[in-house]
Amino acid sequence: MDELIFNASNGSFQAGEHFKISRHTTLDELISCFADHRLKFINHENGWLHVNVRNVRFGEYWFSFLFYYFEGLLIEIDFGANDQEVVCSWDGWSETEEMRCLKLYENWLYKQTGTIETHFPWGRIGAYYDSKMGGSVIRLQYK
């Protein structure tokens, strides 16, 4: 599988010829990008729609994504990567492991952008640990 590449000049992702995600990606296009994966939709009935997809392989990593749409526009993407498929369970959770994930995310961001926290004309991207949520994430927010 192709490696996931982040384009810092416009805030888009690409992996190979057929996987492209940007602030202009419609819900139908998103569904098409993940045609081979199980998507979970959460409609909040107030204009917000969240789309979750797990265990998408790009290069050496397994990625999970949470896409935030508001009134049909892609506003934010939270995602993470692991060197193995993610099993949804709290059984193996530890803060030490989350700190390892945060470091992995910071390294991935640095490799892609040259820094771990960046602001751009299109928005921003950074790696974060949320102790209340109990997890680490890379968060991309479009303006």
N, CA, C and O atoms as CSV, one atom per row, in Angstrom:
chain,resi,resn,atom,element,x,y,z
A,1,MET,N,N,0.844,-1.184,0.000
A,1,MET,CA,C,0.000,0.000,0.000
A,1,MET,C,C,0.884,1.240,0.000
A,1,MET,O,O,1.958,1.260,0.602
A,2,ASP,N,N,0.415,2.259,-0.678
A,2,ASP,CA,C,1.164,3.514,-0.765
A,2,ASP,C,C,1.230,4.207,0.586
A,2,ASP,O,O,0.364,4.013,1.439
A,3,GLU,N,N,2.263,5.015,0.770
A,3,GLU,CA,C,2.419,5.806,1.986
A,3,GLU,C,C,1.458,6.996,1.938
A,3,GLU,O,O,1.201,7.554,0.872
A,4,LEU,N,N,0.933,7.373,3.099
A,4,LEU,CA,C,0.072,8.545,3.201
A,4,LEU,C,C,0.955,9.787,3.246
A,4,LEU,O,O,1.837,9.898,4.097
A,5,ILE,N,N,0.717,10.714,2.334
A,5,ILE,CA,C,1.511,11.936,2.220
A,5,ILE,C,C,0.618,13.132,2.527
A,5,ILE,O,O,-0.482,13.253,1.989
A,6,PHE,N,N,1.107,14.018,3.400
A,6,PHE,CA,C,0.392,15.242,3.736
A,6,PHE,C,C,1.013,16.393,2.966
A,6,PHE,O,O,2.235,16.543,2.963
A,7,ASN,N,N,0.196,17.206,2.314
A,7,ASN,CA,C,0.648,18.363,1.559
A,7,ASN,C,C,0.414,19.610,2.408
A,7,ASN,O,O,-0.720,20.068,2.546
A,8,ALA,N,N,1.482,20.154,2.972
A,8,ALA,CA,C,1.365,21.301,3.878
A,8,ALA,C,C,0.954,22.586,3.164
A,8,ALA,O,O,0.483,23.519,3.814
A,9,SER,N,N,1.118,22.655,1.855
A,9,SER,CA,C,0.765,23.890,1.151
A,9,SER,C,C,-0.745,24.081,1.021
A,9,SER,O,O,-1.218,25.212,0.911
A,10,ASN,N,N,-1.513,22.968,1.034
A,10,ASN,CA,C,-2.969,23.107,0.907
A,10,ASN,C,C,-3.769,22.275,1.916
A,10,ASN,O,O,-5.000,22.288,1.874
A,11,GLY,N,N,-3.103,21.558,2.814
A,11,GLY,CA,C,-3.801,20.784,3.841
A,11,GLY,C,C,-4.468,19.525,3.336
A,11,GLY,O,O,-5.475,19.093,3.897
A,12,SER,N,N,-3.929,18.928,2.288
A,12,SER,CA,C,-4.541,17.723,1.720
A,12,SER,C,C,-3.684,16.489,1.992
A,12,SER,O,O,-2.505,16.589,2.332
A,13,PHE,N,N,-4.310,15.328,1.833
A,13,PHE,CA,C,-3.646,14.036,1.955
A,13,PHE,C,C,-3.745,13.311,0.630
A,13,PHE,O,O,-4.705,13.482,-0.121
A,14,GLN,N,N,-2.733,12.495,0.355
A,14,GLN,CA,C,-2.793,11.655,-0.828
A,14,GLN,C,C,-2.027,10.379,-0.561
A,14,GLN,O,O,-0.991,10.379,0.104
A,15,ALA,N,N,-2.558,9.289,-1.093
A,15,ALA,CA,C,-1.872,7.999,-1.077
A,15,ALA,C,C,-2.160,7.345,-2.422
A,15,ALA,O,O,-3.281,6.902,-2.675
A,16,GLY,N,N,-1.169,7.286,-3.266
A,16,GLY,CA,C,-1.368,6.714,-4.587
A,16,GLY,C,C,-2.256,7.591,-5.458
A,16,GLY,O,O,-2.421,8.782,-5.197
A,17,GLU,N,N,-2.818,6.992,-6.483
A,17,GLU,CA,C,-3.635,7.722,-7.454
A,17,GLU,C,C,-5.077,7.949,-7.004
A,17,GLU,O,O,-5.695,8.938,-7.399
A,18,HIS,N,N,-5.614,7.058,-6.195
A,18,HIS,CA,C,-7.054,7.074,-5.940
A,18,HIS,C,C,-7.469,7.595,-4.576
A,18,HIS,O,O,-8.662,7.760,-4.323
A,19,PHE,N,N,-6.528,7.854,-3.702
A,19,PHE,CA,C,-6.893,8.334,-2.372
A,19,PHE,C,C,-6.423,9.770,-2.212
A,19,PHE,O,O,-5.229,10.037,-2.071
A,20,LYS,N,N,-7.390,10.699,-2.236
A,20,LYS,CA,C,-7.091,12.117,-2.042
A,20,LYS,C,C,-8.169,12.708,-1.143
A,20,LYS,O,O,-9.364,12.563,-1.405
A,21,ILE,N,N,-7.727,13.379,-0.075
A,21,ILE,CA,C,-8.651,14.035,0.866
A,21,ILE,C,C,-8.190,15.480,1.030
A,21,ILE,O,O,-7.004,15.738,1.238
A,22,SER,N,N,-9.127,16.417,0.936
A,22,SER,CA,C,-8.823,17.826,1.165
A,22,SER,C,C,-10.045,18.500,1.779
A,22,SER,O,O,-11.076,17.859,1.982
A,23,ARG,N,N,-9.928,19.788,2.071
A,23,ARG,CA,C,-11.049,20.531,2.647
A,23,ARG,C,C,-12.254,20.542,1.717
A,23,ARG,O,O,-13.370,20.823,2.153
A,24,HIS,N,N,-12.042,20.239,0.442
A,24,HIS,CA,C,-13.126,20.255,-0.540
A,24,HIS,C,C,-13.749,18.874,-0.759
A,24,HIS,O,O,-14.640,18.726,-1.595
A,25,THR,N,N,-13.289,17.868,-0.021
A,25,THR,CA,C,-13.808,16.510,-0.189
A,25,THR,C,C,-15.247,16.428,0.301
A,25,THR,O,O,-15.539,16.710,1.463
A,26,THR,N,N,-16.132,16.040,-0.596
A,26,THR,CA,C,-17.541,15.880,-0.239
A,26,THR,C,C,-17.736,14.546,0.481
A,26,THR,O,O,-16.855,13.686,0.467
A,27,LEU,N,N,-18.883,14.389,1.100
A,27,LEU,CA,C,-19.193,13.136,1.780
A,27,LEU,C,C,-19.200,11.971,0.787
A,27,LEU,O,O,-18.685,10.898,1.100
A,28,ASP,N,N,-19.771,12.163,-0.394
A,28,ASP,CA,C,-19.778,11.100,-1.402
A,28,ASP,C,C,-18.369,10.715,-1.829
A,28,ASP,O,O,-18.079,9.534,-2.020
A,29,GLU,N,N,-17.490,11.704,-1.980
A,29,GLU,CA,C,-16.107,11.418,-2.340
A,29,GLU,C,C,-15.396,10.667,-1.218
A,29,GLU,O,O,-14.602,9.762,-1.474
A,30,LEU,N,N,-15.684,11.048,0.026
A,30,LEU,CA,C,-15.093,10.367,1.175
A,30,LEU,C,C,-15.518,8.900,1.192
A,30,LEU,O,O,-14.692,8.008,1.386
A,31,ILE,N,N,-16.793,8.664,0.991
A,31,ILE,CA,C,-17.310,7.290,0.959
A,31,ILE,C,C,-16.617,6.495,-0.147
A,31,ILE,O,O,-16.284,5.326,0.049
A,32,SER,N,N,-16.401,7.110,-1.288
A,32,SER,CA,C,-15.722,6.447,-2.403
A,32,SER,C,C,-14.266,6.126,-2.060
A,32,SER,O,O,-13.769,5.057,-2.416
A,33,CYS,N,N,-13.576,7.047,-1.367
A,33,CYS,CA,C,-12.175,6.804,-0.976
A,33,CYS,C,C,-12.040,5.586,-0.074
A,33,CYS,O,O,-11.047,4.861,-0.136
A,34,PHE,N,N,-13.052,5.368,0.769
A,34,PHE,CA,C,-13.006,4.270,1.738
A,34,PHE,C,C,-13.980,3.150,1.375
A,34,PHE,O,O,-14.558,2.512,2.254
A,35,ALA,N,N,-14.153,2.920,0.091
A,35,ALA,CA,C,-15.129,1.930,-0.376
A,35,ALA,C,C,-14.879,0.529,0.193
A,35,ALA,O,O,-15.818,-0.247,0.374
A,36,ASP,N,N,-13.630,0.214,0.471
A,36,ASP,CA,C,-13.285,-1.122,0.973
A,36,ASP,C,C,-13.267,-1.205,2.493
A,36,ASP,O,O,-12.845,-2.220,3.046
A,37,HIS,N,N,-13.719,-0.154,3.182
A,37,HIS,CA,C,-13.667,-0.111,4.638
A,37,HIS,C,C,-15.047,0.168,5.224
A,37,HIS,O,O,-15.916,0.742,4.568
A,38,ARG,N,N,-15.223,-0.242,6.449
A,38,ARG,CA,C,-16.479,-0.010,7.158
A,38,ARG,C,C,-16.472,1.398,7.749
A,38,ARG,O,O,-15.598,1.740,8.546
A,39,LEU,N,N,-17.439,2.201,7.357
A,39,LEU,CA,C,-17.573,3.563,7.858
A,39,LEU,C,C,-18.664,3.604,8.916
A,39,LEU,O,O,-19.684,2.925,8.800
A,40,LYS,N,N,-18.440,4.407,9.946
A,40,LYS,CA,C,-19.450,4.615,10.976
A,40,LYS,C,C,-19.864,6.082,10.915
A,40,LYS,O,O,-19.027,6.980,11.014
A,41,PHE,N,N,-21.172,6.315,10.749
A,41,PHE,CA,C,-21.707,7.666,10.630
A,41,PHE,C,C,-22.425,8.044,11.922
A,41,PHE,O,O,-23.214,7.264,12.455
A,42,ILE,N,N,-22.145,9.247,12.421
A,42,ILE,CA,C,-22.840,9.773,13.592
A,42,ILE,C,C,-23.438,11.115,13.182
A,42,ILE,O,O,-22.723,12.108,13.044
A,43,ASN,N,N,-24.752,11.137,12.989
A,43,ASN,CA,C,-25.449,12.362,12.600
A,43,ASN,C,C,-26.012,13.002,13.860
A,43,ASN,O,O,-26.858,12.414,14.534
A,44,HIS,N,N,-25.550,14.195,14.177
A,44,HIS,CA,C,-25.962,14.865,15.409
A,44,HIS,C,C,-27.247,15.675,15.245
A,44,HIS,O,O,-27.706,16.318,16.190
A,45,GLU,N,N,-27.831,15.643,14.035
A,45,GLU,CA,C,-29.107,16.317,13.755
A,45,GLU,C,C,-29.059,17.822,14.007
A,45,GLU,O,O,-30.098,18.435,14.251
A,46,ASN,N,N,-27.872,18.428,13.953
A,46,ASN,CA,C,-27.736,19.880,14.142
A,46,ASN,C,C,-26.775,20.477,13.108
A,46,ASN,O,O,-26.215,21.554,13.311
A,47,GLY,N,N,-26.596,19.758,12.001
A,47,GLY,CA,C,-25.673,20.195,10.958
A,47,GLY,C,C,-24.348,19.446,10.983
A,47,GLY,O,O,-23.625,19.421,9.987
A,48,TRP,N,N,-24.027,18.827,12.136
A,48,TRP,CA,C,-22.774,18.087,12.273
A,48,TRP,C,C,-22.965,16.619,11.923
A,48,TRP,O,O,-23.937,15.986,12.335
A,49,LEU,N,N,-22.017,16.090,11.153
A,49,LEU,CA,C,-21.954,14.677,10.821
A,49,LEU,C,C,-20.513,14.235,11.015
A,49,LEU,O,O,-19.591,14.838,10.465
A,50,HIS,N,N,-20.322,13.178,11.799
A,50,HIS,CA,C,-18.995,12.609,12.020
A,50,HIS,C,C,-18.916,11.281,11.282
A,50,HIS,O,O,-19.861,10.493,11.298
A,51,VAL,N,N,-17.793,11.045,10.643
A,51,VAL,CA,C,-17.571,9.796,9.911
A,51,VAL,C,C,-16.283,9.183,10.434
A,51,VAL,O,O,-15.222,9.805,10.382
A,52,ASN,N,N,-16.381,7.962,10.936
A,52,ASN,CA,C,-15.251,7.261,11.525
A,52,ASN,C,C,-14.877,6.085,10.642
A,52,ASN,O,O,-15.742,5.337,10.184
A,53,VAL,N,N,-13.583,5.927,10.408
A,53,VAL,CA,C,-13.081,4.756,9.691
A,53,VAL,C,C,-11.795,4.318,10.377
A,53,VAL,O,O,-10.948,5.141,10.725
A,54,ARG,N,N,-11.663,3.002,10.565
A,54,ARG,CA,C,-10.508,2.462,11.283
A,54,ARG,C,C,-9.722,1.497,10.421
A,54,ARG,O,O,-10.229,0.906,9.468
A,55,ASN,N,N,-8.454,1.363,10.799
A,55,ASN,CA,C,-7.556,0.356,10.245
A,55,ASN,C,C,-7.430,0.423,8.723
A,55,ASN,O,O,-7.718,-0.537,8.008
A,56,VAL,N,N,-6.990,1.585,8.260
A,56,VAL,CA,C,-6.705,1.790,6.846
A,56,VAL,C,C,-5.191,1.760,6.702
A,56,VAL,O,O,-4.490,2.554,7.329
A,57,ARG,N,N,-4.690,0.857,5.885
A,57,ARG,CA,C,-3.236,0.669,5.775
A,57,ARG,C,C,-2.667,1.601,4.722
A,57,ARG,O,O,-3.109,1.615,3.573
A,58,PHE,N,N,-1.662,2.391,5.142
A,58,PHE,CA,C,-0.870,3.216,4.246
A,58,PHE,C,C,0.585,2.996,4.614
A,58,PHE,O,O,0.991,3.277,5.742
A,59,GLY,N,N,1.369,2.497,3.678
A,59,GLY,CA,C,2.774,2.228,3.959
A,59,GLY,C,C,2.905,1.257,5.108
A,59,GLY,O,O,2.292,0.189,5.097
A,60,GLU,N,N,3.706,1.620,6.108
A,60,GLU,CA,C,3.958,0.724,7.239
A,60,GLU,C,C,2.973,0.926,8.387
A,60,GLU,O,O,3.071,0.239,9.403
A,61,TYR,N,N,2.022,1.861,8.246
A,61,TYR,CA,C,1.137,2.197,9.359
A,61,TYR,C,C,-0.330,1.879,9.066
A,61,TYR,O,O,-0.770,1.862,7.916
A,62,TRP,N,N,-1.067,1.630,10.145
A,62,TRP,CA,C,-2.515,1.482,10.124
A,62,TRP,C,C,-3.100,2.783,10.672
A,62,TRP,O,O,-2.787,3.178,11.795
A,63,PHE,N,N,-3.941,3.445,9.894
A,63,PHE,CA,C,-4.526,4.726,10.276
A,63,PHE,C,C,-5.997,4.568,10.642
A,63,PHE,O,O,-6.704,3.726,10.089
A,64,SER,N,N,-6.439,5.387,11.579
A,64,SER,CA,C,-7.858,5.544,11.896
A,64,SER,C,C,-8.173,7.028,11.780
A,64,SER,O,O,-7.370,7.872,12.178
A,65,PHE,N,N,-9.349,7.345,11.233
A,65,PHE,CA,C,-9.743,8.724,10.970
A,65,PHE,C,C,-11.109,9.017,11.563
A,65,PHE,O,O,-11.972,8.142,11.630
A,66,LEU,N,N,-11.295,10.265,11.993
A,66,LEU,CA,C,-12.607,10.791,12.346
A,66,LEU,C,C,-12.758,12.104,11.592
A,66,LEU,O,O,-12.043,13.070,11.857
A,67,PHE,N,N,-13.697,12.128,10.646
A,67,PHE,CA,C,-13.942,13.298,9.810
A,67,PHE,C,C,-15.138,14.053,10.375
A,67,PHE,O,O,-16.174,13.455,10.667
A,68,TYR,N,N,-14.993,15.362,10.528
A,68,TYR,CA,C,-16.053,16.219,11.052
A,68,TYR,C,C,-16.591,17.086,9.916
A,68,TYR,O,O,-15.885,17.944,9.386
A,69,TYR,N,N,-17.845,16.852,9.553
A,69,TYR,CA,C,-18.514,17.671,8.545
A,69,TYR,C,C,-19.536,18.565,9.236
A,69,TYR,O,O,-20.229,18.127,10.155
A,70,PHE,N,N,-19.632,19.821,8.794
A,70,PHE,CA,C,-20.683,20.718,9.264
A,70,PHE,C,C,-21.386,21.288,8.042
A,70,PHE,O,O,-20.783,21.962,7.207
A,71,GLU,N,N,-22.667,21.000,7.962
A,71,GLU,CA,C,-23.496,21.435,6.835
A,71,GLU,C,C,-22.835,21.099,5.501
A,71,GLU,O,O,-22.829,21.911,4.576
A,72,GLY,N,N,-22.283,19.897,5.415
A,72,GLY,CA,C,-21.704,19.379,4.185
A,72,GLY,C,C,-20.259,19.761,3.925
A,72,GLY,O,O,-19.678,19.310,2.937
A,73,LEU,N,N,-19.659,20.580,4.783
A,73,LEU,CA,C,-18.270,20.994,4.590
A,73,LEU,C,C,-17.352,20.255,5.558
A,73,LEU,O,O,-17.674,20.109,6.737
A,74,LEU,N,N,-16.213,19.791,5.058
A,74,LEU,CA,C,-15.234,19.121,5.910
A,74,LEU,C,C,-14.505,20.185,6.723
A,74,LEU,O,O,-13.821,21.042,6.162
A,75,ILE,N,N,-14.652,20.129,8.045
A,75,ILE,CA,C,-14.125,21.146,8.955
A,75,ILE,C,C,-12.855,20.669,9.655
A,75,ILE,O,O,-11.911,21.437,9.837
A,76,GLU,N,N,-12.841,19.397,10.045
A,76,GLU,CA,C,-11.735,18.884,10.858
A,76,GLU,C,C,-11.535,17.407,10.589
A,76,GLU,O,O,-12.471,16.686,10.245
A,77,ILE,N,N,-10.289,16.967,10.754
A,77,ILE,CA,C,-9.945,15.543,10.671
A,77,ILE,C,C,-9.072,15.216,11.867
A,77,ILE,O,O,-8.022,15.829,12.057
A,78,ASP,N,N,-9.499,14.252,12.676
A,78,ASP,CA,C,-8.657,13.691,13.727
A,78,ASP,C,C,-8.198,12.331,13.228
A,78,ASP,O,O,-8.998,11.556,12.704
A,79,PHE,N,N,-6.928,12.040,13.387
A,79,PHE,CA,C,-6.455,10.735,12.949
A,79,PHE,C,C,-5.252,10.301,13.756
A,79,PHE,O,O,-4.585,11.099,14.414
A,80,GLY,N,N,-5.000,9.012,13.679
A,80,GLY,CA,C,-3.871,8.425,14.368
A,80,GLY,C,C,-3.338,7.265,13.562
A,80,GLY,O,O,-3.979,6.784,12.627
A,81,ALA,N,N,-2.170,6.830,13.936
A,81,ALA,CA,C,-1.527,5.725,13.235
A,81,ALA,C,C,-0.906,4.786,14.240
A,81,ALA,O,O,-0.561,5.176,15.355
A,82,ASN,N,N,-0.770,3.549,13.829
A,82,ASN,CA,C,-0.131,2.554,14.671
A,82,ASN,C,C,0.611,1.594,13.764
A,82,ASN,O,O,0.311,1.503,12.574
A,83,ASP,N,N,1.568,0.883,14.312
A,83,ASP,CA,C,2.313,-0.077,13.505
A,83,ASP,C,C,1.613,-1.431,13.423
A,83,ASP,O,O,2.140,-2.373,12.831
A,84,GLN,N,N,0.424,-1.524,14.020
A,84,GLN,CA,C,-0.389,-2.739,13.924
A,84,GLN,C,C,-1.862,-2.348,13.903
A,84,GLN,O,O,-2.220,-1.231,14.278
A,85,GLU,N,N,-2.717,-3.273,13.461
A,85,GLU,CA,C,-4.147,-2.980,13.440
A,85,GLU,C,C,-4.628,-2.619,14.840
A,85,GLU,O,O,-4.196,-3.202,15.834
A,86,VAL,N,N,-5.532,-1.644,14.895
A,86,VAL,CA,C,-6.060,-1.167,16.165
A,86,VAL,C,C,-7.287,-1.992,16.549
A,86,VAL,O,O,-8.212,-2.160,15.754
A,87,VAL,N,N,-7.279,-2.493,17.761
A,87,VAL,CA,C,-8.428,-3.200,18.320
A,87,VAL,C,C,-9.062,-2.242,19.332
A,87,VAL,O,O,-8.389,-1.740,20.232
A,88,CYS,N,N,-10.348,-1.999,19.175
A,88,CYS,CA,C,-11.026,-1.036,20.063
A,88,CYS,C,C,-11.297,-1.672,21.421
A,88,CYS,O,O,-12.264,-2.411,21.605
A,89,SER,N,N,-10.419,-1.364,22.357
A,89,SER,CA,C,-10.552,-1.904,23.701
A,89,SER,C,C,-9.715,-1.058,24.647
A,89,SER,O,O,-8.663,-0.542,24.270
A,90,TRP,N,N,-10.187,-0.922,25.868
A,90,TRP,CA,C,-9.420,-0.226,26.897
A,90,TRP,C,C,-8.485,-1.186,27.632
A,90,TRP,O,O,-7.724,-0.757,28.500
A,91,ASP,N,N,-8.528,-2.472,27.302
A,91,ASP,CA,C,-7.747,-3.477,28.023
A,91,ASP,C,C,-6.253,-3.186,28.030
A,91,ASP,O,O,-5.597,-3.372,29.054
A,92,GLY,N,N,-5.705,-2.733,26.910
A,92,GLY,CA,C,-4.270,-2.508,26.834
A,92,GLY,C,C,-3.875,-1.045,27.015
A,92,GLY,O,O,-2.724,-0.681,26.775
A,93,TRP,N,N,-4.827,-0.196,27.439
A,93,TRP,CA,C,-4.538,1.234,27.543
A,93,TRP,C,C,-3.570,1.531,28.675
A,93,TRP,O,O,-3.658,0.963,29.764
A,94,SER,N,N,-2.636,2.447,28.385
A,94,SER,CA,C,-1.770,2.991,29.432
A,94,SER,C,C,-1.324,4.376,28.983
A,94,SER,O,O,-1.218,4.654,27.789
A,95,GLU,N,N,-1.068,5.233,29.954
A,95,GLU,CA,C,-0.594,6.563,29.605
A,95,GLU,C,C,0.776,6.476,28.928
A,95,GLU,O,O,1.083,7.278,28.045
A,96,THR,N,N,1.581,5.528,29.328
A,96,THR,CA,C,2.889,5.327,28.704
A,96,THR,C,C,2.728,5.025,27.219
A,96,THR,O,O,3.461,5.564,26.390
A,97,GLU,N,N,1.770,4.163,26.885
A,97,GLU,CA,C,1.517,3.829,25.479
A,97,GLU,C,C,1.004,5.050,24.717
A,97,GLU,O,O,1.381,5.263,23.565
A,98,GLU,N,N,0.155,5.846,25.346
A,98,GLU,CA,C,-0.346,7.062,24.686
A,98,GLU,C,C,0.774,8.064,24.451
A,98,GLU,O,O,0.775,8.761,23.436
A,99,MET,N,N,1.715,8.146,25.365
A,99,MET,CA,C,2.865,9.032,25.161
A,99,MET,C,C,3.739,8.531,24.011
A,99,MET,O,O,4.321,9.324,23.271
A,100,ARG,N,N,3.823,7.208,23.870
A,100,ARG,CA,C,4.540,6.619,22.734
A,100,ARG,C,C,3.840,6.988,21.432
A,100,ARG,O,O,4.489,7.336,20.445
A,101,CYS,N,N,2.504,6.910,21.439
A,101,CYS,CA,C,1.729,7.289,20.249
A,101,CYS,C,C,1.921,8.767,19.924
A,101,CYS,O,O,2.094,9.135,18.762
A,102,LEU,N,N,1.888,9.609,20.948
A,102,LEU,CA,C,2.084,11.039,20.728
A,102,LEU,C,C,3.435,11.294,20.068
A,102,LEU,O,O,3.533,12.097,19.140
A,103,LYS,N,N,4.461,10.624,20.536
A,103,LYS,CA,C,5.802,10.780,19.954
A,103,LYS,C,C,5.811,10.288,18.504
A,103,LYS,O,O,6.431,10.913,17.643
A,104,LEU,N,N,5.135,9.183,18.233
A,104,LEU,CA,C,5.017,8.665,16.869
A,104,LEU,C,C,4.336,9.701,15.978
A,104,LEU,O,O,4.776,9.934,14.852
A,105,TYR,N,N,3.265,10.324,16.472
A,105,TYR,CA,C,2.533,11.334,15.703
A,105,TYR,C,C,3.381,12.571,15.468
A,105,TYR,O,O,3.390,13.126,14.370
A,106,GLU,N,N,4.094,13.001,16.500
A,106,GLU,CA,C,4.970,14.160,16.338
A,106,GLU,C,C,6.057,13.872,15.297
A,106,GLU,O,O,6.389,14.735,14.484
A,107,ASN,N,N,6.601,12.665,15.327
A,107,ASN,CA,C,7.619,12.282,14.341
A,107,ASN,C,C,7.041,12.248,12.928
A,107,ASN,O,O,7.685,12.705,11.983
A,108,TRP,N,N,5.816,11.703,12.779
A,108,TRP,CA,C,5.159,11.657,11.471
A,108,TRP,C,C,4.937,13.079,10.958
A,108,TRP,O,O,5.220,13.371,9.796
A,109,LEU,N,N,4.429,13.972,11.827
A,109,LEU,CA,C,4.202,15.362,11.432
A,109,LEU,C,C,5.505,16.047,11.048
A,109,LEU,O,O,5.563,16.765,10.050
A,110,TYR,N,N,6.544,15.826,11.837
A,110,TYR,CA,C,7.831,16.444,11.525
A,110,TYR,C,C,8.348,15.963,10.174
A,110,TYR,O,O,8.875,16.749,9.386
A,111,LYS,N,N,8.194,14.675,9.914
A,111,LYS,CA,C,8.622,14.106,8.632
A,111,LYS,C,C,7.836,14.730,7.477
A,111,LYS,O,O,8.389,14.959,6.401
A,112,GLN,N,N,6.547,15.004,7.699
A,112,GLN,CA,C,5.694,15.535,6.638
A,112,GLN,C,C,5.819,17.050,6.464
A,112,GLN,O,O,5.721,17.551,5.343
A,113,THR,N,N,6.036,17.790,7.569
A,113,THR,CA,C,5.961,19.255,7.507
A,113,THR,C,C,7.229,19.973,7.937
A,113,THR,O,O,7.387,21.158,7.645
A,114,GLY,N,N,8.131,19.291,8.621
A,114,GLY,CA,C,9.326,19.936,9.134
A,114,GLY,C,C,9.148,20.523,10.527
A,114,GLY,O,O,10.089,21.101,11.071
A,115,THR,N,N,7.958,20.387,11.120
A,115,THR,CA,C,7.679,20.878,12.465
A,115,THR,C,C,6.540,20.047,13.058
A,115,THR,O,O,5.879,19.310,12.325
A,116,ILE,N,N,6.294,20.148,14.378
A,116,ILE,CA,C,5.221,19.342,14.983
A,116,ILE,C,C,3.946,20.138,15.227
A,116,ILE,O,O,2.902,19.539,15.483
A,117,GLU,N,N,3.992,21.452,15.158
A,117,GLU,CA,C,2.792,22.290,15.330
A,117,GLU,C,C,2.857,23.365,14.267
A,117,GLU,O,O,3.757,24.204,14.284
A,118,THR,N,N,1.922,23.349,13.352
A,118,THR,CA,C,2.006,24.295,12.254
A,118,THR,C,C,0.682,25.000,12.002
A,118,THR,O,O,-0.393,24.411,12.117
A,119,HIS,N,N,0.790,26.259,11.661
A,119,HIS,CA,C,-0.345,27.078,11.255
A,119,HIS,C,C,-0.108,27.506,9.808
A,119,HIS,O,O,0.989,27.921,9.436
A,120,PHE,N,N,-1.151,27.395,9.012
A,120,PHE,CA,C,-1.068,27.712,7.597
A,120,PHE,C,C,-2.246,28.594,7.209
A,120,PHE,O,O,-3.190,28.722,7.988
A,121,PRO,N,N,-2.220,29.201,6.042
A,121,PRO,CA,C,-3.375,29.997,5.596
A,121,PRO,C,C,-4.674,29.177,5.507
A,121,PRO,O,O,-5.758,29.736,5.676
A,122,TRP,N,N,-4.584,27.879,5.249
A,122,TRP,CA,C,-5.772,27.027,5.129
A,122,TRP,C,C,-6.267,26.514,6.489
A,122,TRP,O,O,-7.401,26.045,6.586
A,123,GLY,N,N,-5.431,26.593,7.549
A,123,GLY,CA,C,-5.804,26.071,8.867
A,123,GLY,C,C,-4.578,25.682,9.656
A,123,GLY,O,O,-3.532,26.324,9.564
A,124,ARG,N,N,-4.721,24.593,10.456
A,124,ARG,CA,C,-3.576,24.155,11.260
A,124,ARG,C,C,-3.608,22.648,11.452
A,124,ARG,O,O,-4.629,21.991,11.250
A,125,ILE,N,N,-2.446,22.120,11.852
A,125,ILE,CA,C,-2.314,20.688,12.125
A,125,ILE,C,C,-1.336,20.535,13.282
A,125,ILE,O,O,-0.347,21.263,13.365
A,126,GLY,N,N,-1.612,19.584,14.177
A,126,GLY,CA,C,-0.726,19.340,15.298
A,126,GLY,C,C,-1.033,18.004,15.956
A,126,GLY,O,O,-2.085,17.410,15.719
A,127,ALA,N,N,-0.109,17.540,16.779
A,127,ALA,CA,C,-0.287,16.298,17.531
A,127,ALA,C,C,-0.583,16.657,18.985
A,127,ALA,O,O,0.057,17.539,19.558
A,128,TYR,N,N,-1.567,15.962,19.578
A,128,TYR,CA,C,-2.035,16.316,20.919
A,128,TYR,C,C,-2.326,15.065,21.741
A,128,TYR,O,O,-2.704,14.023,21.205
A,129,TYR,N,N,-2.144,15.189,23.047
A,129,TYR,CA,C,-2.602,14.182,23.999
A,129,TYR,C,C,-3.672,14.835,24.860
A,129,TYR,O,O,-3.465,15.918,25.408
A,130,ASP,N,N,-4.808,14.175,24.976
A,130,ASP,CA,C,-5.920,14.674,25.788
A,130,ASP,C,C,-6.100,13.711,26.957
A,130,ASP,O,O,-6.572,12.589,26.774
A,131,SER,N,N,-5.724,14.149,28.160
A,131,SER,CA,C,-5.788,13.267,29.327
A,131,SER,C,C,-7.229,12.921,29.705
A,131,SER,O,O,-7.476,11.839,30.238
A,132,LYS,N,N,-8.175,13.807,29.444
A,132,LYS,CA,C,-9.584,13.508,29.755
A,132,LYS,C,C,-10.147,12.456,28.815
A,132,LYS,O,O,-10.923,11.594,29.227
A,133,MET,N,N,-9.747,12.532,27.532
A,133,MET,CA,C,-10.188,11.556,26.543
A,133,MET,C,C,-9.391,10.262,26.674
A,133,MET,O,O,-9.876,9.182,26.337
A,134,GLY,N,N,-8.155,10.389,27.170
A,134,GLY,CA,C,-7.303,9.222,27.314
A,134,GLY,C,C,-6.636,8.798,26.025
A,134,GLY,O,O,-6.313,7.625,25.842
A,135,GLY,N,N,-6.426,9.761,25.121
A,135,GLY,CA,C,-5.840,9.379,23.853
A,135,GLY,C,C,-5.030,10.480,23.205
A,135,GLY,O,O,-5.105,11.652,23.576
A,136,SER,N,N,-4.250,10.059,22.220
A,136,SER,CA,C,-3.435,10.961,21.412
A,136,SER,C,C,-4.006,10.998,20.013
A,136,SER,O,O,-4.602,10.031,19.540
A,137,VAL,N,N,-3.813,12.140,19.353
A,137,VAL,CA,C,-4.403,12.311,18.032
A,137,VAL,C,C,-3.608,13.354,17.251
A,137,VAL,O,O,-2.988,14.241,17.837
A,138,ILE,N,N,-3.633,13.241,15.937
A,138,ILE,CA,C,-3.210,14.325,15.068
A,138,ILE,C,C,-4.494,15.021,14.642
A,138,ILE,O,O,-5.420,14.378,14.148
A,139,ARG,N,N,-4.549,16.315,14.829
A,139,ARG,CA,C,-5.770,17.082,14.519
A,139,ARG,C,C,-5.450,18.085,13.415
A,139,ARG,O,O,-4.529,18.895,13.523
A,140,LEU,N,N,-6.242,17.998,12.353
A,140,LEU,CA,C,-6.162,18.942,11.254
A,140,LEU,C,C,-7.454,19.744,11.258
A,140,LEU,O,O,-8.540,19.166,11.210
A,141,GLN,N,N,-7.353,21.066,11.315
A,141,GLN,CA,C,-8.542,21.921,11.319
A,141,GLN,C,C,-8.442,22.908,10.161
A,141,GLN,O,O,-7.448,23.615,10.001
A,142,TYR,N,N,-9.505,22.932,9.362
A,142,TYR,CA,C,-9.575,23.875,8.253
A,142,TYR,C,C,-10.253,25.162,8.698
A,142,TYR,O,O,-11.167,25.135,9.523
A,143,LYS,N,N,-9.803,26.295,8.149
A,143,LYS,CA,C,-10.443,27.584,8.421
A,143,LYS,C,C,-11.733,27.689,7.645
A,143,LYS,O,O,-12.427,28.702,7.736
